[in-house]
């Protein structure tokens, strides 16, 4: 038993199938018994979302359908329908006919819309022009129109009609240029052209033309203001500086006059600095009557007054040609040999010469009957 206790204890055999990870972990010795620090986890930075760039929409896309959507619509229509148009188009056009059809439909829509809009705008302008040409009589003139025809109002209506027609013609041309020009630019955009360089080039070209054609631009601007302000119209007798005569035509660039000799004058609107119009509102007939120094003043004045009133009271003259009772001014001038009397009559526009001639004839006959001679005008 004693020998058995002195025998060495058996050592355990190594198990080849044992997992080394099952062995108890032996802590690593640390210097001075201080535990090793554990590293803290650093959070990864989260990327910020980058805003996507938004493209500016094409103004034509707000009115016209998208070409891709239109292409899909054309394809789906031709696929679902059993008509004869799509096979016919497929037989004529190449394989990629759908984009071309969409492009063609877009062009047709632009042109059709432009023509329809132009038609509506022109009809609106015509309606406004007709209404402006007719006008409305004021209350006082409306009350008088039931009793007698007011020639001044008739002439005013005719002038208003001419002016409205001229302005209507200008507005129709401007509307046509704006609408069709916009449609042309939209068609160019559908062709894939970049309009920004084109518009920039047009703007630069317009500035260059404006500098090079200053006189032409001046004529157009002056003509526009003449029409808007109704300075004169067709049929008016005007003094335009270089020429005096009856207006036959007024455009944005020139005014055509015909003088008393029948000569036609073409005057550029930009060169007209002043205008004397004898056909607006009313005119005045003026007749000077020189009599000898020893003539009876009261007798001559009463004689002239009776002649003027007789013309005023004649049918077809009062309110139609002469709009106010004529006036006689005694001793407008005096000298050692003559006295000057003046007869005036307010007439319709352009009628002053006719009334003045008739007054001279009647005054001559009346003075001859009274034995009052004419004196030499000083």
Secondary structure, DSSP 8 states (H G I E B T S, - for coil): -HHHHHS--------TTS-GGGS-------GGG-------------------------GGGGTS--HHHHHHHHHHHHHH---HHHHHHHHHS-TTHHHHHHHHHHHHHHHHHHHHHHHHHHHHHHHHHHHHHH----HHHHHHHTTS--HHHHHHHHHHHHHHHHHHHHHHHHHHHHHHHHHHHHHHHHTT--HHHHHHHHHHHHHHHHHHTHHHHHHHHHHHHHHHHT---TT-EEE-SS-EEEEEEE-SSEEEEE-TTS-EEEEEGGG----EESSSS-EEEEEEEEEETTS-HHHHHHHHHHHHHHHHHSTTTBTTTB-S--EEEEEEEE-SSEEEEEEEEEESTT-HHHHHHHHHHHHHHHHHHHT--B----
